[in-house]
Amino acid sequence: MAMTAMDLVAAAKQNIREVSVAQAQDMVGKALVLDVREPGEYAGGCLPGAINIPRGVVEFQIGNHPAFQGKQTAEILVYCLSGGRSALAAESLQKLGYTGLVSLAGGFKAWQESGATVSHPA
């Protein structure tokens, strides 16, 4: 039987570390923050200091992005809208050798609902 997208996400979550909004708030300003949503979603608001590399191209672009070059061991907070794409991205980036990744449980939705600071990219 074929897996569904939600099955893939559930499987990915077994292999990654997820953090709560409160834990993520402690990381902002210290860790790299990677937004794997589409550019239009990012433009509508993001976590403070977030760098946008869409999920579809993250494996191809992260190594060439100045903020992530040589940062395989850096703390990186990955998020999307609800936590699915970020879980898949985090699992994939771990396979590329990134060791300090965490995914925001509940994603940007949970972040917004908590009343945490939302930035608007220039």
N, CA, C and O atoms as CSV, one atom per row, in Angstrom:
chain,resi,resn,atom,element,x,y,z
A,1,MET,N,N,0.833,-1.194,0.000
A,1,MET,CA,C,0.000,0.000,0.000
A,1,MET,C,C,0.876,1.256,0.000
A,1,MET,O,O,1.857,1.340,0.739
A,2,ALA,N,N,0.516,2.208,-0.821
A,2,ALA,CA,C,1.300,3.441,-0.930
A,2,ALA,C,C,1.118,4.315,0.319
A,2,ALA,O,O,0.073,4.291,0.969
A,3,MET,N,N,2.145,5.068,0.628
A,3,MET,CA,C,2.071,5.994,1.764
A,3,MET,C,C,1.396,7.285,1.328
A,3,MET,O,O,1.438,7.648,0.152
A,4,THR,N,N,0.779,7.972,2.266
A,4,THR,CA,C,0.237,9.297,1.986
A,4,THR,C,C,1.262,10.338,2.421
A,4,THR,O,O,2.252,10.010,3.076
A,5,ALA,N,N,1.021,11.581,2.058
A,5,ALA,CA,C,1.909,12.659,2.490
A,5,ALA,C,C,1.984,12.705,4.018
A,5,ALA,O,O,3.055,12.927,4.582
A,6,MET,N,N,0.854,12.495,4.680
A,6,MET,CA,C,0.852,12.531,6.147
A,6,MET,C,C,1.655,11.364,6.737
A,6,MET,O,O,2.262,11.503,7.799
A,7,ASP,N,N,1.658,10.215,6.047
A,7,ASP,CA,C,2.495,9.088,6.476
A,7,ASP,C,C,3.973,9.468,6.402
A,7,ASP,O,O,4.754,9.152,7.300
A,8,LEU,N,N,4.343,10.148,5.322
A,8,LEU,CA,C,5.734,10.578,5.152
A,8,LEU,C,C,6.132,11.538,6.271
A,8,LEU,O,O,7.222,11.440,6.836
A,9,VAL,N,N,5.225,12.467,6.578
A,9,VAL,CA,C,5.493,13.429,7.648
A,9,VAL,C,C,5.639,12.708,8.993
A,9,VAL,O,O,6.565,12.991,9.754
A,10,ALA,N,N,4.726,11.782,9.280
A,10,ALA,CA,C,4.783,11.023,10.535
A,10,ALA,C,C,6.094,10.249,10.640
A,10,ALA,O,O,6.707,10.197,11.707
A,11,ALA,N,N,6.519,9.650,9.534
A,11,ALA,CA,C,7.785,8.903,9.515
A,11,ALA,C,C,8.961,9.853,9.745
A,11,ALA,O,O,9.877,9.531,10.502
A,12,ALA,N,N,8.941,11.015,9.101
A,12,ALA,CA,C,10.022,11.995,9.260
A,12,ALA,C,C,10.125,12.446,10.713
A,12,ALA,O,O,11.222,12.614,11.244
A,13,LYS,N,N,8.961,12.642,11.354
A,13,LYS,CA,C,8.958,13.121,12.740
A,13,LYS,C,C,9.593,12.125,13.705
A,13,LYS,O,O,9.997,12.500,14.806
A,14,GLN,N,N,9.684,10.854,13.300
A,14,GLN,CA,C,10.365,9.850,14.130
A,14,GLN,C,C,11.882,10.062,14.109
A,14,GLN,O,O,12.589,9.600,15.005
A,15,ASN,N,N,12.375,10.757,13.091
A,15,ASN,CA,C,13.823,10.890,12.876
A,15,ASN,C,C,14.371,12.276,13.182
A,15,ASN,O,O,15.568,12.517,13.027
A,16,ILE,N,N,13.510,13.185,13.614
A,16,ILE,CA,C,13.958,14.559,13.862
A,16,ILE,C,C,13.567,14.984,15.268
A,16,ILE,O,O,12.835,14.277,15.961
A,17,ARG,N,N,14.063,16.150,15.684
A,17,ARG,CA,C,13.684,16.742,16.960
A,17,ARG,C,C,12.697,17.876,16.696
A,17,ARG,O,O,12.952,18.742,15.859
A,18,GLU,N,N,11.583,17.869,17.400
A,18,GLU,CA,C,10.633,18.972,17.296
A,18,GLU,C,C,10.711,19.809,18.562
A,18,GLU,O,O,10.974,19.284,19.644
A,19,VAL,N,N,10.484,21.114,18.428
A,19,VAL,CA,C,10.482,22.005,19.587
A,19,VAL,C,C,9.152,22.752,19.646
A,19,VAL,O,O,8.482,22.947,18.632
A,20,SER,N,N,8.789,23.162,20.854
A,20,SER,CA,C,7.565,23.932,21.063
A,20,SER,C,C,7.807,25.391,20.672
A,20,SER,O,O,8.944,25.798,20.432
A,21,VAL,N,N,6.739,26.165,20.612
A,21,VAL,CA,C,6.870,27.598,20.332
A,21,VAL,C,C,7.748,28.265,21.389
A,21,VAL,O,O,8.607,29.082,21.056
A,22,ALA,N,N,7.539,27.921,22.657
A,22,ALA,CA,C,8.347,28.516,23.740
A,22,ALA,C,C,9.834,28.214,23.554
A,22,ALA,O,O,10.678,29.092,23.729
A,23,GLN,N,N,10.147,26.962,23.198
A,23,GLN,CA,C,11.554,26.591,22.952
A,23,GLN,C,C,12.090,27.343,21.736
A,23,GLN,O,O,13.234,27.799,21.733
A,24,ALA,N,N,11.258,27.469,20.706
A,24,ALA,CA,C,11.672,28.174,19.481
A,24,ALA,C,C,11.940,29.647,19.780
A,24,ALA,O,O,12.881,30.231,19.243
A,25,GLN,N,N,11.106,30.250,20.643
A,25,GLN,CA,C,11.311,31.663,20.988
A,25,GLN,C,C,12.682,31.866,21.627
A,25,GLN,O,O,13.336,32.883,21.393
A,26,ASP,N,N,13.118,30.892,22.438
A,26,ASP,CA,C,14.441,30.974,23.058
A,26,ASP,C,C,15.561,30.879,22.023
A,26,ASP,O,O,16.655,31.402,22.234
A,27,MET,N,N,15.284,30.211,20.912
A,27,MET,CA,C,16.304,30.011,19.869
A,27,MET,C,C,16.444,31.217,18.943
A,27,MET,O,O,17.525,31.474,18.413
A,28,VAL,N,N,15.342,31.961,18.748
A,28,VAL,CA,C,15.367,33.096,17.824
A,28,VAL,C,C,16.381,34.125,18.319
A,28,VAL,O,O,16.385,34.505,19.490
A,29,GLY,N,N,17.234,34.562,17.406
A,29,GLY,CA,C,18.292,35.500,17.780
A,29,GLY,C,C,19.612,34.805,18.048
A,29,GLY,O,O,20.672,35.430,18.022
A,30,LYS,N,N,19.539,33.481,18.312
A,30,LYS,CA,C,20.763,32.709,18.560
A,30,LYS,C,C,21.003,31.718,17.428
A,30,LYS,O,O,22.116,31.600,16.917
A,31,ALA,N,N,19.944,31.006,17.044
A,31,ALA,CA,C,20.054,29.975,16.006
A,31,ALA,C,C,19.750,30.575,14.633
A,31,ALA,O,O,19.195,31.669,14.531
A,32,LEU,N,N,20.118,29.853,13.591
A,32,LEU,CA,C,19.662,30.203,12.248
A,32,LEU,C,C,18.204,29.786,12.147
A,32,LEU,O,O,17.823,28.736,12.665
A,33,VAL,N,N,17.388,30.592,11.490
A,33,VAL,CA,C,15.965,30.296,11.351
A,33,VAL,C,C,15.674,30.127,9.865
A,33,VAL,O,O,15.864,31.048,9.070
A,34,LEU,N,N,15.207,28.929,9.504
A,34,LEU,CA,C,14.951,28.578,8.106
A,34,LEU,C,C,13.458,28.392,7.868
A,34,LEU,O,O,12.825,27.510,8.448
A,35,ASP,N,N,12.907,29.247,6.999
A,35,ASP,CA,C,11.491,29.188,6.620
A,35,ASP,C,C,11.416,28.420,5.304
A,35,ASP,O,O,11.940,28.879,4.289
A,36,VAL,N,N,10.765,27.247,5.314
A,36,VAL,CA,C,10.700,26.434,4.093
A,36,VAL,C,C,9.359,26.585,3.363
A,36,VAL,O,O,9.007,25.764,2.516
A,37,ARG,N,N,8.607,27.660,3.710
A,37,ARG,CA,C,7.354,27.921,2.995
A,37,ARG,C,C,7.647,28.571,1.645
A,37,ARG,O,O,8.794,28.901,1.341
A,38,GLU,N,N,6.616,28.749,0.851
A,38,GLU,CA,C,6.766,29.411,-0.451
A,38,GLU,C,C,6.991,30.912,-0.233
A,38,GLU,O,O,6.576,31.453,0.792
A,39,PRO,N,N,7.646,31.591,-1.191
A,39,PRO,CA,C,7.948,33.015,-1.029
A,39,PRO,C,C,6.724,33.884,-0.708
A,39,PRO,O,O,6.834,34.838,0.061
A,40,GLY,N,N,5.577,33.568,-1.283
A,40,GLY,CA,C,4.367,34.348,-1.004
A,40,GLY,C,C,3.923,34.221,0.440
A,40,GLY,O,O,3.448,35.186,1.039
A,41,GLU,N,N,4.080,33.015,1.005
A,41,GLU,CA,C,3.730,32.785,2.410
A,41,GLU,C,C,4.688,33.568,3.318
A,41,GLU,O,O,4.273,34.211,4.282
A,42,TYR,N,N,5.978,33.493,2.981
A,42,TYR,CA,C,7.031,34.181,3.739
A,42,TYR,C,C,6.791,35.687,3.742
A,42,TYR,O,O,6.937,36.341,4.775
A,43,ALA,N,N,6.424,36.232,2.597
A,43,ALA,CA,C,6.200,37.673,2.460
A,43,ALA,C,C,5.070,38.166,3.364
A,43,ALA,O,O,5.048,39.333,3.756
A,44,GLY,N,N,4.129,37.270,3.694
A,44,GLY,CA,C,3.006,37.638,4.538
A,44,GLY,C,C,3.331,37.678,6.022
A,44,GLY,O,O,2.468,38.020,6.830
A,45,GLY,N,N,4.546,37.339,6.391
A,45,GLY,CA,C,4.964,37.331,7.787
A,45,GLY,C,C,5.805,36.113,8.085
A,45,GLY,O,O,5.557,35.030,7.556
A,46,CYS,N,N,6.815,36.294,8.944
A,46,CYS,CA,C,7.744,35.204,9.244
A,46,CYS,C,C,8.279,35.348,10.656
A,46,CYS,O,O,8.020,36.350,11.323
A,47,LEU,N,N,9.019,34.360,11.113
A,47,LEU,CA,C,9.701,34.462,12.389
A,47,LEU,C,C,10.820,35.483,12.260
A,47,LEU,O,O,11.392,35.633,11.180
A,48,PRO,N,N,11.147,36.191,13.342
A,48,PRO,CA,C,12.228,37.178,13.286
A,48,PRO,C,C,13.536,36.552,12.790
A,48,PRO,O,O,13.963,35.504,13.275
A,49,GLY,N,N,14.156,37.213,11.819
A,49,GLY,CA,C,15.446,36.767,11.294
A,49,GLY,C,C,15.388,35.569,10.365
A,49,GLY,O,O,16.432,35.032,9.996
A,50,ALA,N,N,14.187,35.133,9.975
A,50,ALA,CA,C,14.054,33.934,9.142
A,50,ALA,C,C,14.611,34.141,7.741
A,50,ALA,O,O,14.489,35.215,7.152
A,51,ILE,N,N,15.220,33.094,7.232
A,51,ILE,CA,C,15.724,33.045,5.854
A,51,ILE,C,C,14.817,32.094,5.096
A,51,ILE,O,O,14.566,30.974,5.540
A,52,ASN,N,N,14.329,32.545,3.951
A,52,ASN,CA,C,13.378,31.740,3.188
A,52,ASN,C,C,14.074,30.950,2.088
A,52,ASN,O,O,14.646,31.521,1.159
A,53,ILE,N,N,14.015,29.621,2.210
A,53,ILE,CA,C,14.423,28.723,1.119
A,53,ILE,C,C,13.285,27.708,1.005
A,53,ILE,O,O,13.147,26.842,1.868
A,54,PRO,N,N,12.468,27.804,-0.048
A,54,PRO,CA,C,11.294,26.918,-0.149
A,54,PRO,C,C,11.649,25.440,-0.098
A,54,PRO,O,O,12.694,25.018,-0.592
A,55,ARG,N,N,10.758,24.659,0.510
A,55,ARG,CA,C,10.915,23.218,0.673
A,55,ARG,C,C,11.321,22.523,-0.618
A,55,ARG,O,O,12.158,21.621,-0.595
A,56,GLY,N,N,10.744,22.925,-1.736
A,56,GLY,CA,C,11.016,22.241,-3.008
A,56,GLY,C,C,12.449,22.345,-3.480
A,56,GLY,O,O,12.898,21.523,-4.280
A,57,VAL,N,N,13.189,23.357,-2.993
A,57,VAL,CA,C,14.566,23.564,-3.475
A,57,VAL,C,C,15.602,23.596,-2.350
A,57,VAL,O,O,16.781,23.845,-2.599
A,58,VAL,N,N,15.162,23.345,-1.109
A,58,VAL,CA,C,16.062,23.541,0.029
A,58,VAL,C,C,17.332,22.692,-0.054
A,58,VAL,O,O,18.420,23.173,0.263
A,59,GLU,N,N,17.198,21.427,-0.480
A,59,GLU,CA,C,18.389,20.576,-0.551
A,59,GLU,C,C,19.395,21.094,-1.577
A,59,GLU,O,O,20.603,20.925,-1.413
A,60,PHE,N,N,18.885,21.730,-2.643
A,60,PHE,CA,C,19.756,22.240,-3.704
A,60,PHE,C,C,20.378,23.589,-3.341
A,60,PHE,O,O,21.489,23.894,-3.773
A,61,GLN,N,N,19.673,24.390,-2.558
A,61,GLN,CA,C,20.110,25.772,-2.335
A,61,GLN,C,C,20.804,26.040,-1.006
A,61,GLN,O,O,21.569,26.998,-0.897
A,62,ILE,N,N,20.551,25.207,0.012
A,62,ILE,CA,C,21.078,25.540,1.338
A,62,ILE,C,C,22.601,25.628,1.359
A,62,ILE,O,O,23.153,26.514,2.011
A,63,GLY,N,N,23.284,24.735,0.665
A,63,GLY,CA,C,24.745,24.733,0.670
A,63,GLY,C,C,25.364,25.948,0.013
A,63,GLY,O,O,26.509,26.296,0.302
A,64,ASN,N,N,24.610,26.604,-0.879
A,64,ASN,CA,C,25.119,27.788,-1.572
A,64,ASN,C,C,24.686,29.088,-0.898
A,64,ASN,O,O,25.142,30.166,-1.282
A,65,HIS,N,N,23.819,28.996,0.092
A,65,HIS,CA,C,23.331,30.203,0.753
A,65,HIS,C,C,24.369,30.678,1.758
A,65,HIS,O,O,24.787,29.908,2.623
A,66,PRO,N,N,24.800,31.958,1.658
A,66,PRO,CA,C,25.867,32.460,2.546
A,66,PRO,C,C,25.598,32.220,4.031
A,66,PRO,O,O,26.528,31.919,4.780
A,67,ALA,N,N,24.349,32.346,4.468
A,67,ALA,CA,C,24.028,32.187,5.888
A,67,ALA,C,C,24.259,30.760,6.374
A,67,ALA,O,O,24.485,30.540,7.564
A,68,PHE,N,N,24.203,29.781,5.457
A,68,PHE,CA,C,24.299,28.374,5.861
A,68,PHE,C,C,25.609,27.719,5.455
A,68,PHE,O,O,25.838,26.558,5.793
A,69,GLN,N,N,26.476,28.429,4.738
A,69,GLN,CA,C,27.736,27.826,4.297
A,69,GLN,C,C,28.608,27.464,5.495
A,69,GLN,O,O,28.868,28.294,6.366
A,70,GLY,N,N,29.054,26.215,5.521
A,70,GLY,CA,C,29.917,25.756,6.597
A,70,GLY,C,C,29.204,25.652,7.939
A,70,GLY,O,O,29.854,25.611,8.984
A,71,LYS,N,N,27.883,25.608,7.919
A,71,LYS,CA,C,27.119,25.607,9.175
A,71,LYS,C,C,26.452,24.256,9.452
A,71,LYS,O,O,25.379,24.208,10.054
A,72,GLN,N,N,27.075,23.169,9.020
A,72,GLN,CA,C,26.479,21.839,9.200
A,72,GLN,C,C,26.187,21.509,10.658
A,72,GLN,O,O,25.285,20.722,10.947
A,73,THR,N,N,26.948,22.109,11.585
A,73,THR,CA,C,26.736,21.792,12.997
A,73,THR,C,C,25.992,22.896,13.746
A,73,THR,O,O,25.747,22.768,14.946
A,74,ALA,N,N,25.631,23.970,13.061
A,74,ALA,CA,C,24.939,25.091,13.715
A,74,ALA,C,C,23.527,24.693,14.125
A,74,ALA,O,O,22.936,23.782,13.545
A,75,GLU,N,N,22.988,25.389,15.136
A,75,GLU,CA,C,21.589,25.212,15.514
A,75,GLU,C,C,20.734,25.862,14.429
A,75,GLU,O,O,20.899,27.041,14.118
A,76,ILE,N,N,19.831,25.086,13.864
A,76,ILE,CA,C,18.936,25.614,12.827
A,76,ILE,C,C,17.504,25.253,13.196
A,76,ILE,O,O,17.169,24.083,13.381
A,77,LEU,N,N,16.661,26.286,13.300
A,77,LEU,CA,C,15.238,26.114,13.565
A,77,LEU,C,C,14.525,26.157,12.221
A,77,LEU,O,O,14.544,27.180,11.536
A,78,VAL,N,N,13.898,25.049,11.843
A,78,VAL,CA,C,13.195,24.950,10.561
A,78,VAL,C,C,11.695,25.025,10.828
A,78,VAL,O,O,11.192,24.393,11.757
A,79,TYR,N,N,10.982,25.804,10.007
A,79,TYR,CA,C,9.533,25.840,10.165
A,79,TYR,C,C,8.823,26.054,8.837
A,79,TYR,O,O,9.405,26.534,7.864
A,80,CYS,N,N,7.529,25.677,8.828
A,80,CYS,CA,C,6.652,25.908,7.676
A,80,CYS,C,C,5.333,26.417,8.251
A,80,CYS,O,O,5.338,27.040,9.312
A,81,LEU,N,N,4.213,26.173,7.589
A,81,LEU,CA,C,2.945,26.671,8.101
A,81,LEU,C,C,2.450,25.860,9.299
A,81,LEU,O,O,2.037,26.426,10.311
A,82,SER,N,N,2.495,24.513,9.177
A,82,SER,CA,C,1.910,23.693,10.241
A,82,SER,C,C,2.852,22.631,10.808
A,82,SER,O,O,2.493,21.956,11.773
A,83,GLY,N,N,4.034,22.468,10.243
A,83,GLY,CA,C,5.013,21.518,10.768
A,83,GLY,C,C,5.291,20.318,9.885
A,83,GLY,O,O,6.194,19.536,10.182
A,84,GLY,N,N,4.528,20.149,8.794
A,84,GLY,CA,C,4.737,19.009,7.895
A,84,GLY,C,C,5.933,19.179,6.979
A,84,GLY,O,O,6.829,18.335,6.956
A,85,ARG,N,N,5.948,20.276,6.219
A,85,ARG,CA,C,7.075,20.514,5.302
A,85,ARG,C,C,8.381,20.663,6.063
A,85,ARG,O,O,9.426,20.213,5.593
A,86,SER,N,N,8.335,21.293,7.242
A,86,SER,CA,C,9.576,21.476,7.994
A,86,SER,C,C,10.111,20.140,8.511
A,86,SER,O,O,11.325,19.947,8.586
A,87,ALA,N,N,9.213,19.219,8.868
A,87,ALA,CA,C,9.658,17.892,9.313
A,87,ALA,C,C,10.353,17.168,8.165
A,87,ALA,O,O,11.410,16.567,8.354
A,88,LEU,N,N,9.755,17.228,6.974
A,88,LEU,CA,C,10.363,16.586,5.801
A,88,LEU,C,C,11.695,17.241,5.449
A,88,LEU,O,O,12.665,16.556,5.126
A,89,ALA,N,N,11.735,18.581,5.512
A,89,ALA,CA,C,12.971,19.307,5.195
A,89,ALA,C,C,14.056,18.980,6.207
A,89,ALA,O,O,15.208,18.763,5.831
A,90,ALA,N,N,13.700,18.943,7.499
A,90,ALA,CA,C,14.686,18.657,8.542
A,90,ALA,C,C,15.279,17.260,8.360
A,90,ALA,O,O,16.487,17.065,8.486
A,91,GLU,N,N,14.407,16.289,8.060
A,91,GLU,CA,C,14.890,14.927,7.847
A,91,GLU,C,C,15.848,14.878,6.661
A,91,GLU,O,O,16.903,14.247,6.729
A,92,SER,N,N,15.477,15.538,5.593
A,92,SER,CA,C,16.280,15.568,4.380
A,92,SER,C,C,17.629,16.258,4.626
A,92,SER,O,O,18.667,15.773,4.175
A,93,LEU,N,N,17.611,17.388,5.338
A,93,LEU,CA,C,18.848,18.123,5.602
A,93,LEU,C,C,19.769,17.348,6.545
A,93,LEU,O,O,20.990,17.467,6.448
A,94,GLN,N,N,19.196,16.550,7.461
A,94,GLN,CA,C,20.024,15.690,8.310
A,94,GLN,C,C,20.821,14.722,7.438
A,94,GLN,O,O,21.988,14.441,7.712
A,95,LYS,N,N,20.178,14.216,6.384
A,95,LYS,CA,C,20.858,13.283,5.475
A,95,LYS,C,C,22.002,13.977,4.738
A,95,LYS,O,O,22.948,13.325,4.297
A,96,LEU,N,N,21.910,15.314,4.607
A,96,LEU,CA,C,22.981,16.084,3.964
A,96,LEU,C,C,24.060,16.482,4.965
A,96,LEU,O,O,25.015,17.171,4.607
A,97,GLY,N,N,23.914,16.050,6.223
A,97,GLY,CA,C,24.971,16.292,7.205
A,97,GLY,C,C,24.716,17.415,8.190
A,97,GLY,O,O,25.588,17.721,9.003
A,98,TYR,N,N,23.552,18.036,8.142
A,98,TYR,CA,C,23.233,19.083,9.125
A,98,TYR,C,C,22.810,18.393,10.423
A,98,TYR,O,O,21.907,17.556,10.421
A,99,THR,N,N,23.465,18.746,11.527
A,99,THR,CA,C,23.251,18.001,12.771
A,99,THR,C,C,22.484,18.771,13.838
A,99,THR,O,O,22.002,18.167,14.797
A,100,GLY,N,N,22.360,20.083,13.698
A,100,GLY,CA,C,21.735,20.897,14.745
A,100,GLY,C,C,20.318,21.331,14.433
A,100,GLY,O,O,19.850,22.356,14.928
A,101,LEU,N,N,19.635,20.549,13.610
A,101,LEU,CA,C,18.295,20.933,13.161
A,101,LEU,C,C,17.204,20.593,14.154
A,101,LEU,O,O,17.221,19.534,14.781
A,102,VAL,N,N,16.245,21.515,14.288
A,102,VAL,CA,C,15.001,21.218,14.988
A,102,VAL,C,C,13.864,21.784,14.152
A,102,VAL,O,O,14.039,22.760,13.423
A,103,SER,N,N,12.705,21.164,14.266
A,103,SER,CA,C,11.518,21.596,13.521
A,103,SER,C,C,10.511,22.172,14.514
A,103,SER,O,O,10.313,21.621,15.597
A,104,LEU,N,N,9.878,23.282,14.138
A,104,LEU,CA,C,8.890,23.927,15.004
A,104,LEU,C,C,7.569,23.168,14.937
A,104,LEU,O,O,6.899,23.168,13.904
A,105,ALA,N,N,7.196,22.519,16.044
A,105,ALA,CA,C,5.933,21.781,16.112
A,105,ALA,C,C,4.775,22.764,15.938
A,105,ALA,O,O,4.708,23.775,16.636
A,106,GLY,N,N,3.869,22.469,15.011
A,106,GLY,CA,C,2.726,23.347,14.782
A,106,GLY,C,C,3.009,24.491,13.831
A,106,GLY,O,O,2.089,25.178,13.387
A,107,GLY,N,N,4.298,24.700,13.514
A,107,GLY,CA,C,4.687,25.678,12.507
A,107,GLY,C,C,4.314,27.126,12.812
A,107,GLY,O,O,4.073,27.511,13.956
A,108,PHE,N,N,4.279,27.914,11.725
A,108,PHE,CA,C,4.009,29.343,11.828
A,108,PHE,C,C,2.631,29.606,12.436
A,108,PHE,O,O,2.422,30.595,13.137
A,109,LYS,N,N,1.692,28.689,12.148
A,109,LYS,CA,C,0.337,28.821,12.714
A,109,LYS,C,C,0.410,28.857,14.238
A,109,LYS,O,O,-0.154,29.750,14.869
A,110,ALA,N,N,1.107,27.884,14.829
A,110,ALA,CA,C,1.241,27.815,16.289
A,110,ALA,C,C,1.981,29.047,16.816
A,110,ALA,O,O,1.632,29.588,17.865
A,111,TRP,N,N,2.997,29.478,16.082
A,111,TRP,CA,C,3.786,30.656,16.462
A,111,TRP,C,C,2.872,31.882,16.544
A,111,TRP,O,O,2.891,32.615,17.533
A,112,GLN,N,N,2.077,32.096,15.499
A,112,GLN,CA,C,1.160,33.238,15.463
A,112,GLN,C,C,0.118,33.154,16.575
A,112,GLN,O,O,-0.153,34.136,17.267
A,113,GLU,N,N,-0.463,31.955,16.733
A,113,GLU,CA,C,-1.524,31.767,17.731
A,113,GLU,C,C,-1.026,32.016,19.148
A,113,GLU,O,O,-1.808,32.374,20.028
A,114,SER,N,N,0.273,31.828,19.372
A,114,SER,CA,C,0.835,32.029,20.711
A,114,SER,C,C,1.033,33.512,21.008
A,114,SER,O,O,1.280,33.894,22.152
A,115,GLY,N,N,0.924,34.350,19.969
A,115,GLY,CA,C,1.165,35.780,20.146
A,115,GLY,C,C,2.620,36.160,20.040
A,115,GLY,O,O,2.984,37.293,20.355
A,116,ALA,N,N,3.479,35.227,19.597
A,116,ALA,CA,C,4.901,35.514,19.436
A,116,ALA,C,C,5.108,36.554,18.325
A,116,ALA,O,O,4.248,36.742,17.464
A,117,THR,N,N,6.257,37.216,18.365
A,117,THR,CA,C,6.568,38.271,17.405
A,117,THR,C,C,6.624,37.750,15.976
A,117,THR,O,O,7.282,36.749,15.692
A,118,VAL,N,N,5.922,38.443,15.081
A,118,VAL,CA,C,5.948,38.113,13.654
A,118,VAL,C,C,6.651,39.271,12.932
A,118,VAL,O,O,6.306,40.437,13.123
A,119,SER,N,N,7.638,38.930,12.106
A,119,SER,CA,C,8.352,39.936,11.321
A,119,SER,C,C,7.771,39.989,9.914
A,119,SER,O,O,7.111,39.056,9.457
A,120,HIS,N,N,8.033,41.102,9.241
A,120,HIS,CA,C,7.611,41.229,7.837
A,120,HIS,C,C,8.837,41.555,7.013
A,120,HIS,O,O,9.435,42.619,7.176
A,121,PRO,N,N,9.223,40.625,6.108
A,121,PRO,CA,C,10.447,40.852,5.317
A,121,PRO,C,C,10.314,42.105,4.454
A,121,PRO,O,O,9.221,42.444,3.999
A,122,ALA,N,N,11.420,42.776,4.236
A,122,ALA,CA,C,11.437,44.014,3.455
A,122,ALA,C,C,11.030,43.753,2.005
A,122,ALA,O,O,10.988,44.683,1.199
